[in-house]
Amino acid sequence: MSEPKRIELTLLGQNLTLRTEAPPDYVRSLAHYLEKRVESLGRAGVQDTGKALMLAALDITDELFRAREERERQAGDVGARLGVLVSLLERATPK
């Protein structure tokens, strides 16, 4: 693990200083993504930035949870398929 470094950025008009091991460009890309989501909610009619930020956080969290569920489902599918293949191979090979 690398040593945490200070990263300064502006998010929704607020200056922030973070200590993280993540590369600065990556952290800035996260902030940019969040700003775009908040801006999108603003265009949809959410005027309060705080509410837009909370809604964006909920939406992003929902995406994360759905992606995790999908990954677990796919891992289960792969496991089931491998089990079938192993069974087929066991039946096809002499003992």
HELIX and SHEET records of a PDB file:
HELIX    1   1 PRO A   24  ARG A   43  1                                  20    
HELIX    2   2 THR A   49  ALA A   92  1                                  44    
SHEET    1   A 2 LYS A   5  LEU A  11  0                                        
SHEET    2   A 2 GLN A  14  THR A  20 -1                                        
END                                                                             
